[in-house]
Amino acid sequence: MAPPNQLCLVLVIFLSIFSLSSLPTSAIIPKANVSLPLPSSQLVENLCNGKAVENRRFCLKALSSPKIIAAMDTTQLGTLIMKLGAANAKATLNVYNEIIKKAGSPQALKALNCCVEAYKYAILSFEMVSSELVEDPQTANYDVAVIGPEIANCEKELINAKVQAPRLLAGNRFMKYYVSMGYEITSTLELENPNEY
């Protein structure tokens, strides 16, 4: 029989690998170099438990970096979320541009081009919202919310053109999660500063 220390080590390694392998978001979250989940801040917990957040587990994983956990207030957390959303949109846009080169039918090319435009819009919106968080959370909230229909239209076009690309569908799903997180944080900022706008 193995000594207790070796059994504990084997158990910790097994549990670590098992818990990380069950998290499908790690491949899409850009530059999330976190080997083990870190404890989240109360600010992150509150956000991820918000009504608008579509996937709490994704939210907690996406916001698990030390820089995000160290966010001191809602505005700082919002800025970091917008940067993550823009980075994710850029990464997904790169996938669309890669797949466009291999598009077979005119319908597929049309759908992919529609999605490229949606993701260019998402990138600009996430970047713009970062500056609006302090000045006008209400406008920031609207600007995040309108990304969602653009991505939904992209998905509809892909389905209608019968484009089969799991990476694109995953990118669209994760973009919806970032939009929901952005909407939640901008709604929270509106509530924190009700008389300023």
C-alpha positions, 0 to 999 in steps of 0.5 A, a space after each residue: 500500500 502506498 504511503 498516505 502522502 503519495 495517495 493524497 498527491 495522486 488524489 489532488 492531481 486526479 481531481 485537478 485534471 478532472 475539474 479542469 477537463 470539465 470546463 469547456 470555456 478554457 479554449 475560448 477565453 483568451 489568455 486565461 493562464 489560470 492552472 487552478 480556479 482561484 477564489 473569486 471576489 465578492 464583486 465577481 460573485 455578485 455579478 455572476 449571480 446576477 439575473 442577466 448572466 446566462 451562464 454562472 459557471 462561465 462567468 466565474 471561470 472567465 473572471 478568475 484571473 488575479 487582475 479581475 479578482 483584484 478589481 476594487 469597484 464595479 467600474 473597474 470590473 466592468 472595464 475588465 469585462 469589456 476588454 475580455 469581451 472585445 478580446 473574445 470577439 477578436 479571437 472569434 473574428 479570426 476564426 470566421 476570417 479563417 473559415 471564410 477562405 474555405 467557404 464552399 457556397 455563395 450562401 455560406 460566404 454570405 452568412 460568414 460575411 454577415 458574422 464578420 460584420 457582427 463581430 467587427 461591431 461587437 469589438 467596437 461596441 465593447 471597446 466603446 463601452 469601456 469609456 462610457 462606463 464612467 460617463 454614462 452607464 445607461 448608454 453603456 448598457 444599451 450599447 452592450 445590449 445591442 450586440 446580442 441581436 447582431 450575434 443572434 442574426 449571425 447565428 440565424 444566417 449560419 443556420 439558414 446557410 447550413 454552415 456546420 462549424 462547431 468552433 463558430 457556434 461555440 464562439 457565438 455562444 461565448 459571445 452571448 455570455 460576455 454580452 450578458 455579463 456586460 449587460 449585468 455590470 452596466 445595469 449594476 452601474 446604473 443602479 449604483 448611480 441613479 441620480 447622476 444620469 
